[in-house]
Amino acid sequence: MAEKILIVEDEQRTRDLLTNELQNAGYEVVSTARGDKAIQLTVREQPDLIILDIILEGDLDGYNVARSLNALDQTHAPYIIFLSTKKEVRDRVQGFATGAHDFISKENFSLEEFMARVKNGVRIKKTHDALLDRSNIDGLTELFNHRFFMEELQKEMGKARQHGFTLSLAFLDVDDFKMYNDLYGHYAGDRVLNGIAKIIRAKCRNTDICARYGGEEFAVILPSTNSKGAQIVMERVRAMVEEEKFPVRGTGYAMEYGSTTVSIGISTYTSGLSDREFIENSDKKALYRAKAAGKNRIYIYLGHDEDGQEIVIDAAGRKPDLIDISDLLAKINEVEAKISSLGEESILEPIIRAKKELETLTTHINKLYSDEEDPT
């Protein structure tokens, strides 16, 4: 793809000359004579480099345009070259103070030198962007890293607040990852993380921001997406991870494979939420509930009901898996019997209390779902 250059120049003859030369050199060119239009074109066209005159049509001069462009929230800011009839040192100093990268005087103008400076500016811009991109990438999974995720989340929340855009956030955690590592080794665990990252990239959309949040946990920002839309995207990820066979050891026909699943929590942004609260709704409230309900499922945090109770639902409407609670109760009974046999009655009270709470929870969940399944 050709590099894009924006020419901001009030003289039609100069604009035409530069446009012709740059296009012949293989660049894509857009141009304007107005400062306000230059800002609009920069946001819309995302040019790699801007040729900027100081004297322009309209209320904004080149200095004001450069300041405005550098104040924009841009991940990849354009390289700015001033091209002006002004030639005094103070003019150059003022130009560089606005954030411009180079300054060319129209006096004794050399087209050859101009093209060389443009080429050099484009090269510097590409090198800077490549370094910036690598600094935002997690080395193992090649998804965005935690720092970049937090920056983008705050940007997207700002857009949602200002413009009323819908925004959803999903957190994914690899189920029983420690057990997988213990069984197959850390190298195999790394291959699982890398494989799941590829699935996330493949099943999410170009507009989604996919990151490794930390350890075996991933996060996806879904702009302009409600909870139902986020569920559809995340279900593709969950289903493919469940079906995938991940290489463990060996090569060719002797290759050994392992499998795993992911649990996912989703929430949608509401006005007034901080980034910490938004993350907790998806991570602590929805994802943790998916884990507790049996793993390999998606839970959605929907807020609070009239009584202030949190609403967190299984996206597929499935009943929670009570096997983990049953196993825990059995172990508590064993501990209780052993302590009783040793005569350590003083420490039995908290154990008995915990057991009763778990028994009550199990009874409540069983009753809740048996009522839902009863057609009468």
VOKE-894665 format. One record per residue (C-alpha): x, y, z; residue in one letter. Coordinates in nm, 4 decimals, padded with zeros to 6 digits. Example, Ala and Ser with C-alpha at 12.3 -4.5 7.8 and 13.67 -1.06 7.14 Angstrom:
REM residues 2
ATOM       px       py       pz type
ATOM  01.2300 -00.4500  00.7800    A
ATOM  01.3670 -00.1060  00.7140    S
//
This chain:
REM residues 376
ATOM       px       py       pz type
ATOM  00.0000  00.0000  00.0000    M
ATOM  00.1316  00.3423 -00.0978    A
ATOM  00.2154  00.5912  00.1769    E
ATOM -00.0396  00.8705  00.2032    K
ATOM  00.0610  01.2391  00.2045    I
ATOM -00.1563  01.5382  00.2870    L
ATOM -00.0618  01.8729  00.1266    I
ATOM -00.1946  02.1806  00.3089    V
ATOM -00.1067  02.4753  00.0850    E
ATOM -00.3010  02.7885 -00.0066    D
ATOM -00.1360  02.8399 -00.3493    E
ATOM -00.3049  02.6274 -00.6164    Q
ATOM  00.0058  02.6253 -00.8393    R
ATOM  00.2284  02.4930 -00.5590    T
ATOM -00.0326  02.2324 -00.4601    R
ATOM -00.0525  02.1052 -00.8185    D
ATOM  00.3269  02.0926 -00.8566    L
ATOM  00.3817  01.8970 -00.5345    L
ATOM  00.0853  01.6674 -00.5989    T
ATOM  00.2198  01.5767 -00.9438    N
ATOM  00.5721  01.5062 -00.8174    E
ATOM  00.4560  01.2991 -00.5197    L
ATOM  00.2113  01.0946 -00.7256    Q
ATOM  00.4814  01.0239 -00.9846    N
ATOM  00.6966  00.8970 -00.6986    A
ATOM  00.4239  00.6499 -00.5993    G
ATOM  00.2631  00.8318 -00.3079    Y
ATOM -00.1125  00.8701 -00.2551    E
ATOM -00.1931  01.2401 -00.2196    V
ATOM -00.4818  01.4411 -00.0747    V
ATOM -00.4757  01.8207 -00.0482    S
ATOM -00.6523  02.1283  00.0844    T
ATOM -00.5969  02.5028  00.1137    A
ATOM -00.7719  02.5418  00.4509    R
ATOM -00.6457  02.4717  00.8028    G
ATOM -00.9783  02.3464  00.9423    D
ATOM -01.0151  02.1101  00.6470    K
ATOM -00.6607  01.9825  00.7087    A
ATOM -00.7575  01.8684  01.0592    I
ATOM -01.0685  01.6922  00.9261    Q
ATOM -00.8683  01.5189  00.6509    L
ATOM -00.6047  01.4059  00.8997    T
ATOM -00.8672  01.2381  01.1176    V
ATOM -01.0428  01.0794  00.8199    R
ATOM -00.7523  00.9875  00.5900    E
ATOM -00.4811  00.9112  00.8492    Q
ATOM -00.1900  01.0403  00.6327    P
ATOM  00.1635  00.9224  00.6990    D
ATOM  00.3126  01.2661  00.6291    L
ATOM  00.1798  01.6246  00.6039    I
ATOM  00.3278  01.9066  00.3971    I
ATOM  00.2067  02.2174  00.5803    L
ATOM  00.2266  02.5820  00.4775    D
ATOM  00.2061  02.8506  00.7478    I
ATOM -00.0177  03.0953  00.5594    I
ATOM -00.3488  02.9242  00.4786    L
ATOM -00.7055  03.0039  00.3816    E
ATOM -00.9500  03.0338  00.6687    G
ATOM -00.9017  03.1254  01.0343    D
ATOM -00.6255  02.8761  01.1177    L
ATOM -00.2626  02.9193  01.0140    D
ATOM -00.0122  02.6362  00.9871    G
ATOM  00.1126  02.6790  01.3440    Y
ATOM -00.2402  02.6382  01.4817    N
ATOM -00.3025  02.3378  01.2597    V
ATOM  00.0178  02.1659  01.3798    A
ATOM -00.0720  02.2288  01.7451    R
ATOM -00.4226  02.0915  01.6894    S
ATOM -00.2911  01.7821  01.5123    L
ATOM -00.0456  01.7054  01.7913    N
ATOM -00.3266  01.7424  02.0464    A
ATOM -00.5314  01.4732  01.8702    L
ATOM -00.5441  01.1302  02.0320    D
ATOM -00.3654  00.9391  01.7565    Q
ATOM -00.1796  00.6120  01.7994    T
ATOM  00.0244  00.6805  01.4833    H
ATOM  00.0690  01.0568  01.4482    A
ATOM  00.1767  01.1890  01.1057    P
ATOM  00.5227  01.3269  01.0268    Y
ATOM  00.4867  01.7044  00.9694    I
ATOM  00.7047  01.9119  00.7350    I
ATOM  00.6527  02.2882  00.7239    F
ATOM  00.6929  02.4405  00.3759    L
ATOM  00.6805  02.8205  00.3892    S
ATOM  00.8032  03.1501  00.2515    T
ATOM  00.8968  03.2413  00.6077    K
ATOM  01.2694  03.1976  00.6548    K
ATOM  01.3727  03.3618  00.9816    E
ATOM  01.5173  03.1487  01.2618    V
ATOM  01.2288  03.2497  01.4894    R
ATOM  00.9850  03.1107  01.2320    D
ATOM  01.1630  02.7758  01.2287    R
ATOM  01.1799  02.7683  01.6094    V
ATOM  00.8089  02.8424  01.6331    Q
ATOM  00.7400  02.5679  01.3807    G
ATOM  00.9365  02.3061  01.5740    F
ATOM  00.7692  02.4218  01.8971    A
ATOM  00.4311  02.3156  01.7547    T
ATOM  00.5566  01.9574  01.7214    G
ATOM  00.6622  01.9626  01.3544    A
ATOM  00.9532  01.7413  01.2471    H
ATOM  01.1088  01.9417  00.9622    D
ATOM  01.1035  02.2894  00.8063    F
ATOM  01.1679  02.3729  00.4387    I
ATOM  01.1887  02.7291  00.3076    S
ATOM  01.0316  02.8130 -00.0288    K
ATOM  01.3213  03.0524 -00.0944    E
ATOM  01.5733  02.8784 -00.3225    N
ATOM  01.3405  02.5787 -00.3168    F
ATOM  01.4894  02.2545 -00.4536    S
ATOM  01.2423  01.9917 -00.5683    L
ATOM  01.5144  01.7258 -00.5424    E
ATOM  01.5867  01.8187 -00.1798    E
ATOM  01.2137  01.8350 -00.1057    F
ATOM  01.1585  01.4796 -00.2352    M
ATOM  01.4589  01.3549 -00.0364    A
ATOM  01.3185  01.5073  00.2841    R
ATOM  00.9764  01.3540  00.2167    V
ATOM  01.1335  01.0135  00.1596    K
ATOM  01.3340  01.0478  00.4808    N
ATOM  01.0242  01.1576  00.6741    G
ATOM  00.8233  00.8592  00.5526    V
ATOM  01.1091  00.6249  00.6500    R
ATOM  01.1299  00.7738  01.0007    I
ATOM  00.7501  00.7494  01.0383    K
ATOM  00.7456  00.3815  00.9365    K
ATOM  01.0328  00.2972  01.1724    T
ATOM  00.8628  00.4792  01.4600    H
ATOM  00.5309  00.3047  01.3942    D
ATOM  00.6963 -00.0377  01.3799    A
ATOM  00.8701  00.0205  01.7131    L
ATOM  00.5481  00.1521  01.8648    L
ATOM  00.3547 -00.1500  01.7410    D
ATOM  00.6083 -00.3927  01.8891    R
ATOM  00.5967 -00.2131  02.2237    S
ATOM  00.2208 -00.2747  02.2332    N
ATOM  00.2433 -00.6481  02.1585    I
ATOM  00.2645 -00.9400  02.4017    D
ATOM  00.5719 -01.1427  02.3073    G
ATOM  00.4188 -01.4893  02.3548    L
ATOM  00.0716 -01.4545  02.2037    T
ATOM  00.1275 -01.1559  01.9691    E
ATOM -00.1961 -01.0040  02.0968    L
ATOM -00.1920 -00.6543  02.2439    F
ATOM -00.0340 -00.6339  02.5888    N
ATOM -00.1888 -00.5229  02.9188    H
ATOM -00.0643 -00.1642  02.8978    R
ATOM -00.2046 -00.1081  02.5490    F
ATOM -00.5317 -00.2751  02.6485    F
ATOM -00.5785 -00.0322  02.9369    M
ATOM -00.5028  00.2673  02.7127    E
ATOM -00.7499  00.1531  02.4474    E
ATOM -01.0176  00.0688  02.7038    L
ATOM -01.0038  00.4222  02.8401    Q
ATOM -01.0240  00.5637  02.4854    K
ATOM -01.3249  00.3488  02.3947    E
ATOM -01.4986  00.4319  02.7239    M
ATOM -01.4423  00.7997  02.6453    G
ATOM -01.6114  00.7560  02.3056    K
ATOM -01.9010  00.5705  02.4688    A
ATOM -01.9467  00.8480  02.7245    R
ATOM -01.9204  01.1326  02.4729    Q
ATOM -02.1195  00.9897  02.1830    H
ATOM -02.3438  00.7309  02.3506    G
ATOM -02.1801  00.4402  02.1666    F
ATOM -02.2447  00.0855  02.2899    T
ATOM -01.9357 -00.0888  02.4286    L
ATOM -01.8875 -00.4402  02.5624    S
ATOM -01.5935 -00.6055  02.7346    L
ATOM -01.5151 -00.9776  02.7509    A
ATOM -01.2693 -01.1594  02.9753    F
ATOM -01.1543 -01.5140  02.8949    L
ATOM -00.9657 -01.7485  03.1255    D
ATOM -00.8153 -02.0879  03.0364    V
ATOM -00.9814 -02.3544  03.2503    D
ATOM -00.7585 -02.5660  03.4776    D
ATOM -00.4452 -02.4159  03.3235    F
ATOM -00.2228 -02.5055  03.6195    K
ATOM -00.3317 -02.8672  03.5883    M
ATOM -00.2522 -02.8580  03.2145    Y
ATOM  00.0940 -02.7186  03.2895    N
ATOM  00.1551 -02.9819  03.5574    D
ATOM  00.0433 -03.2584  03.3223    L
ATOM  00.2208 -03.1539  03.0019    Y
ATOM  00.4820 -02.8985  03.1086    G
ATOM  00.5171 -02.5215  03.0719    H
ATOM  00.6260 -02.5381  02.7079    Y
ATOM  00.2979 -02.7091  02.6211    A
ATOM  00.1167 -02.4478  02.8301    G
ATOM  00.2779 -02.1731  02.6236    D
ATOM  00.1625 -02.3462  02.3061    R
ATOM -00.1935 -02.3520  02.4401    V
ATOM -00.1833 -01.9790  02.5149    L
ATOM -00.0464 -01.9104  02.1682    N
ATOM -00.3082 -02.1361  02.0071    G
ATOM -00.5961 -01.9743  02.1959    I
ATOM -00.4648 -01.6301  02.0976    A
ATOM -00.4786 -01.7349  01.7301    K
ATOM -00.8379 -01.8500  01.7760    I
ATOM -00.9321 -01.5200  01.9394    I
ATOM -00.7790 -01.3267  01.6483    R
ATOM -00.9504 -01.5491  01.3928    A
ATOM -01.2981 -01.5361  01.5473    K
ATOM -01.3072 -01.1733  01.6603    C
ATOM -01.3717 -00.8863  01.4215    R
ATOM -01.1264 -00.6306  01.2851    N
ATOM -01.2788 -00.3641  01.5090    T
ATOM -01.2320 -00.5701  01.8264    D
ATOM -00.9242 -00.5083  02.0427    I
ATOM -00.7814 -00.8414  02.1592    C
ATOM -00.5234 -00.8543  02.4387    A
ATOM -00.3469 -01.0837  02.6779    R
ATOM -00.4488 -00.9395  03.0128    Y
ATOM -00.2016 -01.1472  03.2126    G
ATOM -00.1084 -01.5116  03.2751    G
ATOM -00.3743 -01.7324  03.1168    E
ATOM -00.6333 -01.4531  03.1007    E
ATOM -00.7347 -01.2675  02.7843    F
ATOM -00.9512 -00.9600  02.7277    A
ATOM -01.1442 -00.8346  02.4248    V
ATOM -01.2866 -00.4835  02.3823    I
ATOM -01.5899 -00.4906  02.1504    L
ATOM -01.6812 -00.1376  02.0274    P
ATOM -02.0364 -00.0649  01.9077    S
ATOM -02.1488 -00.4029  02.0436    T
ATOM -02.4156 -00.4896  02.3024    N
ATOM -02.4016 -00.7934  02.5321    S
ATOM -02.5903 -01.0143  02.2841    K
ATOM -02.3505 -00.9265  02.0033    G
ATOM -02.0536 -00.9870  02.2333    A
ATOM -02.1996 -01.3238  02.3289    Q
ATOM -02.2204 -01.4276  01.9621    I
ATOM -01.8553 -01.3360  01.9002    V
ATOM -01.7323 -01.5003  02.2205    M
ATOM -01.9313 -01.8175  02.1612    E
ATOM -01.7374 -01.8675  01.8383    R
ATOM -01.4169 -01.8450  02.0390    V
ATOM -01.5387 -02.0740  02.3175    R
ATOM -01.6647 -02.3420  02.0770    A
ATOM -01.3474 -02.3466  01.8680    M
ATOM -01.1206 -02.3705  02.1753    V
ATOM -01.3284 -02.6646  02.2993    E
ATOM -01.2870 -02.8446  01.9651    E
ATOM -00.9196 -02.7623  01.9138    E
ATOM -00.6397 -03.0132  01.9750    K
ATOM -00.3250 -02.8394  02.0949    F
ATOM  00.0221 -02.9908  02.0267    P
ATOM  00.1907 -03.1183  02.3407    V
ATOM  00.5020 -03.3077  02.2370    R
ATOM  00.6488 -03.5083  01.9516    G
ATOM  00.6369 -03.4508  01.5746    T
ATOM  00.4462 -03.5801  01.2734    G
ATOM  00.2420 -03.8957  01.3342    Y
ATOM  00.3948 -03.9251  01.6825    A
ATOM  00.2577 -03.5857  01.7860    M
ATOM  00.0691 -03.5895  02.1146    E
ATOM -00.2216 -03.3507  02.1612    Y
ATOM -00.4032 -03.1993  02.4575    G
ATOM -00.7318 -03.0152  02.4930    S
ATOM -00.8723 -02.7449  02.7146    T
ATOM -01.1620 -02.5023  02.7441    T
ATOM -01.2156 -02.1365  02.8342    V
ATOM -01.4630 -01.9633  03.0634    S
ATOM -01.5830 -01.6183  02.9563    I
ATOM -01.7389 -01.3190  03.1304    G
ATOM -01.9099 -01.0307  02.9475    I
ATOM -02.0484 -00.6941  03.0520    S
ATOM -02.1624 -00.3798  02.8711    T
ATOM -02.0558 -00.0274  02.9598    Y
ATOM -02.3011  00.1986  03.1412    T
ATOM -02.2537  00.5699  03.2071    S
ATOM -02.0551  00.6533  03.5172    G
ATOM -01.8494  00.3348  03.5333    L
ATOM -01.4763  00.3648  03.5948    S
ATOM -01.2397  00.1400  03.4002    D
ATOM -01.1813 -00.0627  03.7197    R
ATOM -01.5554 -00.1173  03.7686    E
ATOM -01.6063 -00.2082  03.4031    F
ATOM -01.3289 -00.4668  03.4240    I
ATOM -01.4641 -00.6090  03.7503    E
ATOM -01.8119 -00.6530  03.5996    N
ATOM -01.6687 -00.8742  03.3231    S
ATOM -01.3871 -01.0369  03.5200    D
ATOM -01.4750 -01.0672  03.8883    K
ATOM -01.8534 -01.0870  03.8547    K
ATOM -01.9275 -01.2625  03.5229    A
ATOM -01.6123 -01.4671  03.4560    L
ATOM -01.5806 -01.5910  03.8147    Y
ATOM -01.9457 -01.6977  03.8074    R
ATOM -01.8814 -01.8916  03.4858    A
ATOM -01.5916 -02.0688  03.6593    K
ATOM -01.7974 -02.1499  03.9681    A
ATOM -02.0888 -02.2782  03.7583    A
ATOM -01.8777 -02.5484  03.5925    G
ATOM -01.6393 -02.3737  03.3463    K
ATOM -01.6416 -02.3837  02.9652    N
ATOM -01.9312 -02.1398  02.9476    R
ATOM -02.0176 -01.7724  02.9055    I
ATOM -02.1764 -01.5615  03.1779    Y
ATOM -02.3096 -01.2083  03.1251    I
ATOM -02.3286 -00.9392  03.3905    Y
ATOM -02.6503 -00.7363  03.3418    L
ATOM -02.6411 -00.4982  03.6388    G
ATOM -02.8825 -00.4921  03.9360    H
ATOM -03.2512 -00.5704  03.9802    D
ATOM -03.5035 -00.3586  04.1736    E
ATOM -03.3825 -00.5024  04.5051    D
ATOM -03.0201 -00.4213  04.4301    G
ATOM -02.9278 -00.7821  04.3608    Q
ATOM -02.6689 -00.8401  04.0869    E
ATOM -02.7982 -01.0099  03.7730    I
ATOM -02.5475 -01.2494  03.6190    V
ATOM -02.6793 -01.5079  03.3739    I
ATOM -02.5512 -01.8058  03.1808    D
ATOM -02.5572 -01.6959  02.8172    A
ATOM -02.6788 -02.0408  02.7088    A
ATOM -02.9315 -02.0713  02.9933    G
ATOM -02.7611 -02.3791  03.1343    R
ATOM -02.7920 -02.5057  03.4923    K
ATOM -02.4802 -02.4598  03.7095    P
ATOM -02.2717 -02.7743  03.7515    D
ATOM -02.3006 -02.8785  04.1182    L
ATOM -02.0330 -03.1457  04.1093    I
ATOM -01.7684 -02.9094  04.2476    D
ATOM -01.9916 -02.8190  04.5453    I
ATOM -02.0719 -03.1859  04.6100    S
ATOM -01.7037 -03.2771  04.6094    D
ATOM -01.6290 -02.9917  04.8453    L
ATOM -01.9033 -03.1008  05.0859    L
ATOM -01.7665 -03.4557  05.0876    A
ATOM -01.4189 -03.3286  05.1768    K
ATOM -01.5601 -03.1062  05.4523    I
ATOM -01.7404 -03.4081  05.5991    N
ATOM -01.4117 -03.6005  05.6040    E
ATOM -01.2329 -03.3158  05.7808    V
ATOM -01.5194 -03.2774  06.0270    E
ATOM -01.5086 -03.6482  06.1174    A
ATOM -01.1317 -03.6446  06.1654    K
ATOM -01.1403 -03.3364  06.3894    I
ATOM -01.4246 -03.4856  06.5965    S
ATOM -01.2249 -03.8053  06.6461    S
ATOM -00.9303 -03.6003  06.7727    L
ATOM -01.1486 -03.4143  07.0214    G
ATOM -01.0712 -03.0718  06.8692    E
ATOM -01.4236 -02.9421  06.9167    E
ATOM -01.3149 -02.5755  06.9382    S
ATOM -01.2309 -02.5498  06.5693    I
ATOM -01.5388 -02.7353  06.4426    L
ATOM -01.7761 -02.4380  06.4525    E
ATOM -01.6522 -02.2505  06.1385    P
ATOM -01.6336 -02.5790  05.9468    I
ATOM -01.9917 -02.6712  06.0363    I
ATOM -02.1078 -02.3193  05.9458    R
ATOM -01.9411 -02.3366  05.6031    A
ATOM -02.0919 -02.6782  05.5401    K
ATOM -02.4435 -02.5534  05.6200    K
ATOM -02.4004 -02.2571  05.3845    E
ATOM -02.2920 -02.4872  05.1013    L
ATOM -02.5822 -02.7253  05.1675    E
ATOM -02.8265 -02.4328  05.1612    T
ATOM -02.6768 -02.3052  04.8335    L
ATOM -02.7040 -02.6499  04.6737    T
ATOM -03.0658 -02.6879  04.7836    T
ATOM -03.1527 -02.3380  04.6568    H
ATOM -02.9981 -02.3943  04.3113    I
ATOM -03.1619 -02.7371  04.2718    N
ATOM -03.5024 -02.5935  04.3664    K
ATOM -03.4573 -02.2935  04.1382    L
ATOM -03.3873 -02.5057  03.8310    Y
ATOM -03.6420 -02.7779  03.9117    S
ATOM -03.9095 -02.5038  03.9305    D
ATOM -03.7977 -02.3671  03.5913    E
ATOM -03.8077 -02.7135  03.4332    E
ATOM -04.1519 -02.8025  03.5781    D
ATOM -04.4086 -02.7329  03.3032    P
ATOM -04.6840 -02.7025  03.5615    T
//
